[in-house]
């Protein structure tokens, strides 16, 4: 294994359950609609599958589940302890799973990766995997199983959320798109907006996408942010009515964060989003920063991530978090 000589590979035993599930939890692999104990039982009871472990001393630091249908291999639950990342343990587990399949004369291997899981996609590309043109179709065969949804409440009142951080380090070669039609559209800076007006914008734009953080913020804390001279708010007006806004945060030297951006629901789908986003990016780069950055998440509009990427933002980090469901805490309308 080269630099991985301290990693011992072995098969799963029932005594490993607590360490394995804890590792999966730390790696963000547990989702509300999959019971890890049931998944483990299925893997160890099936003669055509195995759970492989990577061990350092007595500590389980990596896992992978491998199985096959006689023609295709399937990989699941690849995990590498966060504190050991960069040591090659994940690639060692994939290699071990592939060897397991070769020993059984399985000719090819596949796996499922969620569309927004960019880090995992990039990892598998680096170890030789590629995306094919097949579509995945599925249905639940067990009564009572839920249909997965990004914002579906877990039984413990939590929401799972994947945050993707993006940046651009060069000014994009883009032009602000021209708006068609005869409507009067204006983008105006709003210096030190009244709290009530800002909360109207934030709540109206963010309600469909679970923007909750500033709903729970007290007036003094919120005013300190939005009245800071290094925080700029630009409001988009259509025929005199507010239609959306963008917020630029320049409080960190040589950086501009597109902290918030969006439209009121009534104005989505009218070509205003690209205009507002391109305008905000243009204003951000007028300060000659070293980078412009933002983040989006899986509770946001499903087109948000690809739109940001088309504008020139590049993902550089991703994390999985679990939050209290704001519909249940009272921070958000039920």
DAUR-V534988 format. One line per field, one symbol per residue. phi: phi as a letter, one per 20 degrees, with the letter a starting at -180 (. if undefined). A space follows every 50 residues. Layout:
# DAUR-V534988
phi = ???
This chain:
# DAUR-V534988
phi = .mfdfeeddbefcffegffffffgffemeecfecefffffgffeeefdbb ddddcdmddedbbbdcbbdnccecdblfccggfdfnenfffffffffffg fffdlefbcbbdcfgeefffgfffffeoeceeefdecbbfddgnffegbf dffffemdcebdddecbcdcffecdffeeendfecbdcfcelfggffffg fffffegfdmfcgefeefgfffffffeffedddddedclndfdrbccddd fegmccdefbbrdfgfdfndmeggfffffffffgffelfebdbbbcbfef gfeffffffffofdfcbbbdcccffffdenfcgf
